Amino acid sequence: SRGVRAVSAAKRRGLPVSCEVTPHHLLLTVEDLKSIGAAALVNPPLRSRRDVDSLWRALRAGFIDVFASDHAPHRLEEKSLPIWEAETGIPGLETMLPLLLTQVDRGLLTLGTLVRMASERPAEILGLEGRGRIVEGGYADLVVVDLSERFRIEPSTFHSKAKYSPFRGWVVKGKPVKTFVNGRLVMDGGEIVAEPGDGRVLRRRGET
């Protein structure tokens, strides 16, 4: 795709650019939009199988830095409008990791690459010191996953207000079972157990 070529050229020239990709742009095509409808309407739009293959090649070549959910929790009624009136974007927070862990299980992605692109590189790019990796003295921001658990994506169970997904019915393998923020348990077995004040806005290194 043109976007991949532009980013690749900029990186070869040593320009300070970064690039992200979403699970839906790696796993869906414009043909899925035709069959699913507005639940798969996103921006940038879904492209051809050729474009999807180009993204996978760029990912393996190291030109893509980050996995992003592009979480856009529009309500179902906003997505149920005619295609040219419906909001663009889909909920992605609760499906990103299981979808990508499934690609690890299929051998399309290594677990190390997933960790780097979903955790280490975002922290580096955003200048978040002590975050993104497990190191002595760092912040204990951790996700515990069960790599063997299979389950079917069912949007009605989402915590998000957006109860739909283009991945509805997909069987995935690999599920987050616990999440810790600064060492505090905030998600346990799919249930939010965080207390008010457990989260805060993070600032880049050097920001006041």
VEXFI-121007 format. One record per residue (C-alpha): x, y, z. Coordinates in Angstrom, 1 decimal. Layout:
@X = X, Y = Y, Z = Z
...
// end
This chain:
@X = 0.0, Y = 0.0, Z = 0.0
@X = 1.1, Y = 3.6, Z = -0.4
@X = 1.1, Y = 4.2, Z = 3.3
@X = 3.5, Y = 1.3, Z = 3.9
@X = 5.8, Y = 2.5, Z = 1.1
@X = 5.8, Y = 6.1, Z = 2.5
@X = 6.6, Y = 4.9, Z = 6.0
@X = 9.3, Y = 2.5, Z = 4.8
@X = 11.0, Y = 5.2, Z = 2.7
@X = 10.9, Y = 7.6, Z = 5.6
@X = 12.5, Y = 5.1, Z = 8.0
@X = 15.2, Y = 4.2, Z = 5.5
@X = 16.1, Y = 7.9, Z = 5.4
@X = 16.3, Y = 8.0, Z = 9.1
@X = 13.4, Y = 10.3, Z = 9.7
@X = 11.8, Y = 10.2, Z = 13.2
@X = 8.5, Y = 8.6, Z = 12.2
@X = 6.4, Y = 5.8, Z = 13.8
@X = 3.7, Y = 3.6, Z = 12.4
@X = 0.8, Y = 1.6, Z = 13.9
@X = -1.5, Y = -1.1, Z = 12.7
@X = -4.8, Y = -2.4, Z = 14.0
@X = -5.9, Y = -6.0, Z = 14.2
@X = -8.9, Y = -5.2, Z = 11.9
@X = -6.6, Y = -3.9, Z = 9.2
@X = -4.5, Y = -7.1, Z = 9.5
@X = -7.4, Y = -9.6, Z = 9.6
@X = -10.3, Y = -8.0, Z = 7.5
@X = -10.7, Y = -6.8, Z = 4.0
@X = -13.1, Y = -4.7, Z = 2.0
@X = -15.0, Y = -7.9, Z = 1.2
@X = -15.8, Y = -8.2, Z = 4.9
@X = -17.2, Y = -4.7, Z = 4.9
@X = -19.5, Y = -5.7, Z = 2.1
@X = -20.8, Y = -8.7, Z = 4.0
@X = -20.8, Y = -7.3, Z = 7.6
@X = -21.9, Y = -3.8, Z = 6.9
@X = -21.4, Y = -0.8, Z = 9.2
@X = -20.0, Y = -2.9, Z = 12.0
@X = -16.9, Y = -3.1, Z = 10.0
@X = -16.9, Y = 0.5, Z = 8.9
@X = -13.6, Y = 2.1, Z = 10.0
@X = -11.3, Y = 4.9, Z = 9.0
@X = -8.8, Y = 4.4, Z = 7.4
@X = -11.2, Y = 2.0, Z = 5.5
@X = -10.6, Y = -1.7, Z = 5.1
@X = -8.7, Y = -2.4, Z = 1.9
@X = -8.0, Y = -5.4, Z = -0.4
@X = -6.3, Y = -8.7, Z = 0.4
@X = -3.3, Y = -7.4, Z = -1.4
@X = -3.1, Y = -4.4, Z = 1.0
@X = -3.5, Y = -6.7, Z = 4.0
@X = -0.6, Y = -8.9, Z = 2.7
@X = 1.5, Y = -5.7, Z = 2.3
@X = 0.8, Y = -4.8, Z = 6.0
@X = 1.9, Y = -8.3, Z = 7.1
@X = 5.1, Y = -8.0, Z = 5.1
@X = 5.9, Y = -4.6, Z = 6.5
@X = 5.2, Y = -5.8, Z = 10.0
@X = 7.7, Y = -8.7, Z = 9.6
@X = 10.2, Y = -6.4, Z = 8.1
@X = 10.1, Y = -4.1, Z = 11.1
@X = 8.6, Y = -1.1, Z = 9.5
@X = 5.5, Y = -1.1, Z = 11.7
@X = 6.2, Y = -0.1, Z = 15.3
@X = 3.0, Y = -0.5, Z = 17.3
@X = -0.2, Y = -2.5, Z = 17.6
@X = -3.2, Y = -0.2, Z = 18.3
@X = -6.8, Y = -1.1, Z = 19.1
@X = -8.2, Y = 2.1, Z = 17.5
@X = -11.0, Y = 1.7, Z = 20.1
@X = -14.0, Y = 3.8, Z = 19.0
@X = -17.0, Y = 2.8, Z = 21.2
@X = -19.9, Y = 4.1, Z = 19.2
@X = -23.3, Y = 2.9, Z = 20.3
@X = -25.0, Y = 0.3, Z = 18.2
@X = -27.7, Y = 2.8, Z = 17.1
@X = -24.9, Y = 5.0, Z = 15.7
@X = -23.6, Y = 2.1, Z = 13.6
@X = -27.1, Y = 0.9, Z = 12.5
@X = -27.7, Y = 3.9, Z = 10.3
@X = -27.3, Y = 3.6, Z = 6.5
@X = -23.7, Y = 3.0, Z = 5.5
@X = -23.0, Y = 6.7, Z = 4.5
@X = -24.5, Y = 8.0, Z = 7.7
@X = -23.1, Y = 5.5, Z = 10.2
@X = -20.2, Y = 6.4, Z = 12.5
@X = -16.7, Y = 5.0, Z = 11.6
@X = -14.7, Y = 3.0, Z = 14.1
@X = -15.2, Y = -0.1, Z = 16.2
@X = -14.6, Y = -1.2, Z = 19.8
@X = -11.2, Y = -2.8, Z = 19.9
@X = -9.9, Y = -2.8, Z = 23.5
@X = -11.5, Y = -6.2, Z = 24.5
@X = -10.6, Y = -8.0, Z = 21.2
@X = -7.1, Y = -6.7, Z = 20.3
@X = -5.0, Y = -9.0, Z = 22.5
@X = -7.0, Y = -12.2, Z = 22.0
@X = -7.0, Y = -11.7, Z = 18.2
@X = -3.2, Y = -11.1, Z = 18.1
@X = -2.5, Y = -14.0, Z = 20.5
@X = -4.5, Y = -16.2, Z = 18.1
@X = -2.1, Y = -15.1, Z = 15.3
@X = 0.8, Y = -16.1, Z = 17.6
@X = -0.8, Y = -19.5, Z = 18.0
@X = -1.1, Y = -19.8, Z = 14.3
@X = 2.6, Y = -19.0, Z = 13.8
@X = 1.9, Y = -15.7, Z = 11.9
@X = 3.4, Y = -13.6, Z = 14.7
@X = 5.9, Y = -14.3, Z = 17.5
@X = 5.0, Y = -13.6, Z = 21.1
@X = 8.1, Y = -11.5, Z = 21.4
@X = 7.0, Y = -9.3, Z = 18.5
@X = 3.5, Y = -8.9, Z = 20.1
@X = 5.0, Y = -7.9, Z = 23.4
@X = 7.4, Y = -5.4, Z = 21.7
@X = 4.7, Y = -3.8, Z = 19.5
@X = 1.9, Y = -3.7, Z = 22.1
@X = 3.9, Y = -2.7, Z = 25.1
@X = 7.6, Y = -1.8, Z = 24.7
@X = 7.5, Y = 0.3, Z = 21.6
@X = 4.5, Y = 2.4, Z = 22.6
@X = 6.2, Y = 3.3, Z = 25.9
@X = 9.4, Y = 4.2, Z = 24.1
@X = 7.7, Y = 6.3, Z = 21.4
@X = 5.6, Y = 8.2, Z = 24.1
@X = 8.6, Y = 8.7, Z = 26.4
@X = 7.0, Y = 6.8, Z = 29.3
@X = 10.0, Y = 6.0, Z = 31.5
@X = 9.9, Y = 2.8, Z = 33.5
@X = 6.9, Y = 1.5, Z = 31.6
@X = 6.3, Y = -1.0, Z = 28.8
@X = 8.7, Y = -3.7, Z = 30.0
@X = 9.4, Y = -5.9, Z = 33.0
@X = 12.5, Y = -4.5, Z = 34.7
@X = 13.7, Y = -4.1, Z = 38.2
@X = 12.5, Y = -0.7, Z = 39.5
@X = 10.0, Y = -0.3, Z = 36.7
@X = 6.3, Y = 0.2, Z = 37.1
@X = 4.4, Y = -3.1, Z = 37.6
@X = 2.0, Y = -2.7, Z = 34.7
@X = 1.3, Y = -6.3, Z = 33.8
@X = -1.2, Y = -8.4, Z = 31.9
@X = -1.4, Y = -12.1, Z = 32.7
@X = -2.7, Y = -14.2, Z = 29.8
@X = -3.9, Y = -17.8, Z = 29.5
@X = -2.4, Y = -18.9, Z = 26.1
@X = -4.4, Y = -22.1, Z = 26.0
@X = -7.9, Y = -20.7, Z = 26.6
@X = -10.2, Y = -20.7, Z = 23.6
@X = -13.4, Y = -18.7, Z = 23.5
@X = -15.9, Y = -17.2, Z = 21.1
@X = -16.0, Y = -13.4, Z = 20.8
@X = -19.5, Y = -12.3, Z = 22.0
@X = -20.0, Y = -8.5, Z = 21.9
@X = -23.0, Y = -8.6, Z = 24.3
@X = -20.5, Y = -9.4, Z = 27.1
@X = -18.2, Y = -6.4, Z = 26.4
@X = -17.7, Y = -3.9, Z = 29.2
@X = -17.7, Y = -1.2, Z = 26.5
@X = -21.0, Y = 0.6, Z = 25.7
@X = -20.4, Y = -0.7, Z = 22.1
@X = -22.0, Y = -4.1, Z = 22.0
@X = -21.0, Y = -5.1, Z = 18.5
@X = -17.9, Y = -6.2, Z = 16.6
@X = -16.9, Y = -7.3, Z = 13.1
@X = -15.3, Y = -10.3, Z = 14.9
@X = -18.5, Y = -11.5, Z = 16.5
@X = -18.5, Y = -15.3, Z = 16.5
@X = -14.8, Y = -15.6, Z = 15.9
@X = -13.1, Y = -18.3, Z = 18.0
@X = -9.8, Y = -17.0, Z = 19.4
@X = -7.1, Y = -18.6, Z = 21.5
@X = -5.4, Y = -16.7, Z = 24.3
@X = -7.2, Y = -14.6, Z = 26.9
@X = -6.2, Y = -11.9, Z = 29.4
@X = -7.1, Y = -13.2, Z = 32.9
@X = -5.5, Y = -10.5, Z = 35.2
@X = -4.3, Y = -6.9, Z = 34.7
@X = -2.2, Y = -5.0, Z = 37.1
@X = -1.5, Y = -1.2, Z = 37.0
@X = 1.3, Y = 0.0, Z = 39.3
@X = 1.2, Y = -3.4, Z = 41.0
@X = -2.6, Y = -3.1, Z = 41.8
@X = -5.0, Y = -5.7, Z = 40.5
@X = -7.5, Y = -3.9, Z = 38.3
@X = -9.0, Y = -6.7, Z = 36.2
@X = -9.5, Y = -10.3, Z = 37.5
@X = -11.2, Y = -13.0, Z = 35.4
@X = -12.8, Y = -10.6, Z = 33.0
@X = -14.2, Y = -8.4, Z = 35.8
@X = -13.1, Y = -4.8, Z = 36.5
@X = -11.9, Y = -4.6, Z = 40.2
@X = -10.2, Y = -1.2, Z = 40.0
@X = -10.9, Y = 1.4, Z = 42.6
@X = -11.3, Y = 5.2, Z = 41.8
@X = -7.9, Y = 6.7, Z = 41.6
@X = -6.1, Y = 3.5, Z = 40.4
@X = -5.6, Y = 5.1, Z = 37.0
@X = -4.1, Y = 8.5, Z = 36.1
@X = -3.0, Y = 10.4, Z = 33.0
@X = 0.6, Y = 9.6, Z = 32.0
@X = 2.8, Y = 12.4, Z = 30.7
@X = 5.8, Y = 12.2, Z = 28.4
@X = 9.3, Y = 12.5, Z = 29.7
@X = 10.0, Y = 16.2, Z = 30.1
@X = 6.4, Y = 17.3, Z = 30.2
@X = 5.1, Y = 19.2, Z = 33.2
// end
